[in-house]
């Protein structure tokens, strides 16, 4: 066989499946997009990709009849089955991403179903079939720019000196940004991480959550709250990291955490981005 090089990942992408997840007090059906891979040794010309589809069908279809505990646990089950089915492989990897909805309340008490993305990943290695799982969320919210706010504050204080003391105390106008923040955290065996908690951590770290529908009073409250709490993308990432340390103090040091935040600029043609990939042990130092 010519060009007999080992390949890191071979498999299928973009598989769509319904998955039933057992949530506290309810069952949630998610439509997920899934990727599934194994490695390919130099001695193997091609991967038996139909086996990936068979494994996905067998494992995922069971969740329709019996809901699974979590998306990341489902990924792990598929990883284990892939290694059993691909006898030549030493590594397997499964990724899932799906739409998820939570009922939220606006400041006036109006109820609204808000959309988020759930992200899950698992990897497995044949040496004892060790498995690593990861769960994450993608949250859309709002940030306001601290830099522009302070520049405008200084300009207003210079232009209207009689209001100087007042302008020191109140938020002033600045530009808004739609923010997309992603939080991924490793889930060690015997530990459970609630996706709803991850969503809460992110929403408490941005300037303000956003909502599908807002009446005028609620709209004013969202804008006002965001201006009381201006954030750079760097602030968002650091605030999320701080909340993770507090929330998951019992998780071991080797747990990997990925936090990224991207703000879609309103006064620039580019976006602002910040990220930290680390372990809890590094953060605790």
Beta strands, then each sheet from edge to edge (+ up, - down):
strand 1: 7-23
strand 2: 26-40
strand 3: 91-105
strand 4: 111-125
strand 5: 130-144
strand 6: 176-187
strand 7: 208-209
strand 8: 256-264
strand 9: 271-279
sheet 1: 1+ 2- 3+ 4- 5+ 6- 8+ 9-
sheet 2: 1+ 2- 3+ 4- 5+ 7-
end
